[in-house]
């Protein structure tokens, strides 16, 4: 069973559909494929989510995590917010795994993202995600790609 966690609350779903031209069709495709989608899941508290708390997963993936877009990326407070998000995500995800389950986090690795102190991380391989198209998360260019780099 594929479960997709979408880390924004339902009222923002309309905003996301407005920002990203393929969002609605992508969500419909997931539904047609039998995936469950959950909205408003807090990545730092997901083990307590009513629908998720009794489930165990083989793999939990968090590609390009972000704590928000409040300050410049190289601001120390913003870096600390990202580190807290990722740390709390790991703590929650670890409790949601089957025996021998895996957690995959793929942050960007260029500065300032490399300062998040994620010691083990996955290299993002586009071929592992057929149909994947990365998009910026905020601003006037939110429906545009960002460079993946190494």
C-alpha positions in Angstrom: 0.0 0.0 0.0 1.4 3.4 -0.9 0.5 6.2 1.4 1.5 9.7 0.5 1.8 12.3 3.3 1.1 15.8 2.1 2.5 18.3 4.6 0.1 21.2 4.2 -3.4 21.7 5.8 -6.5 21.1 3.6 -7.4 24.8 3.3 -4.1 25.2 1.6 -4.9 22.5 -0.9 -6.7 25.0 -3.1 -3.6 27.3 -3.0 -1.3 24.4 -4.0 -3.6 23.5 -6.9 -3.5 27.2 -8.0 0.3 27.4 -7.7 1.2 24.1 -9.4 -0.5 23.4 -12.7 -0.2 19.6 -12.4 -1.0 19.3 -8.7 -4.7 18.4 -9.2 -4.0 15.8 -11.9 -1.1 14.3 -10.0 -3.3 13.9 -6.9 -6.1 12.3 -9.0 -3.5 9.9 -10.6 -2.3 8.8 -7.2 -5.9 8.1 -6.2 -6.5 6.1 -9.4 -3.4 4.0 -8.6 -4.8 3.2 -5.2 -2.6 5.4 -3.1 -3.9 7.0 0.1 -3.2 10.7 0.5 -3.3 12.4 3.8 -3.3 16.1 4.1 -2.1 18.3 7.0 0.3 15.6 8.4 2.9 17.2 10.7 6.2 15.6 9.9 7.3 16.2 13.4 4.3 14.6 15.1 3.1 12.1 12.4 3.4 9.0 14.7 0.5 10.5 16.7 -1.7 11.1 13.6 -5.0 9.3 14.0 -4.7 7.4 10.7 -1.0 6.6 11.0 -0.4 5.8 14.6 -1.2 2.1 14.3 0.6 1.6 10.9 4.2 0.5 10.2 6.0 1.2 7.0 8.8 -0.5 5.0 10.1 2.9 3.8 9.4 6.5 4.7 10.8 9.1 2.2 11.2 12.8 2.7 12.7 14.5 -0.3 13.9 18.0 0.0 12.5 18.8 3.5 11.8 22.5 4.3 10.8 24.2 7.6 9.3 27.0 5.6 10.4 30.1 3.7 10.6 32.8 6.4 14.2 34.0 6.2 17.1 33.6 3.8 18.4 30.0 3.6 21.8 31.0 5.0 20.3 32.6 8.1 21.3 30.7 11.2 17.8 30.7 12.6 16.5 29.2 9.4 19.2 26.6 9.4 18.3 25.7 13.0 14.6 25.5 12.0 15.4 23.0 9.2 17.6 21.0 11.5 14.8 20.8 14.1 12.3 19.7 11.4 14.6 16.9 10.1 15.6 15.8 13.6 11.9 15.5 14.8 11.0 13.8 11.5 13.6 11.2 12.1 12.4 10.6 15.7 8.8 10.1 14.5 9.6 8.1 11.4 11.8 5.7 13.3 8.8 4.7 15.5 6.7 4.1 12.4 9.0 1.5 10.7 8.6 -2.2 10.2 11.6 -4.3 11.4 14.4 -3.5 8.9 12.4 -0.6 7.5 14.2 2.4 6.0 14.1 6.2 6.3 15.3 8.2 3.3 15.9 11.9 3.5 17.2 13.7 0.5 18.3 17.3 1.3 20.1 19.6 -1.1 23.8 19.3 -0.4 25.2 22.7 -1.4 25.7 25.5 1.1 23.8 26.4 3.2 21.9 23.1 3.1 25.0 21.1 4.0 25.0 22.8 7.4 21.9 20.8 8.5 24.2 18.1 9.8 22.5 15.2 8.3 25.2 12.6 8.5 23.7 10.0 6.3 21.6 11.0 3.3 20.5 9.5 0.1 21.6 10.7 -3.2 18.5 11.8 -5.1 18.2 9.8 -8.3 15.5 11.0 -10.6 15.1 7.5 -12.1 14.0 6.2 -8.8 10.9 8.4 -9.1 9.3 7.9 -12.5 7.3 11.0 -13.4 8.9 13.1 -10.6 9.3 16.8 -11.4 10.8 18.9 -8.6 9.3 22.4 -8.1 10.2 25.4 -6.0 8.1 25.7 -2.9 7.3 29.4 -2.7 7.4 32.7 -4.5 6.7 33.9 -8.1 8.6 30.9 -9.6 7.0 28.2 -7.4 6.0 26.1 -10.4 9.5 26.1 -11.8 12.2 23.5 -11.3 15.2 24.1 -9.0 18.7 22.8 -9.8 19.2 19.4 -8.2 23.0 19.5 -8.3 24.9 16.5 -7.0 
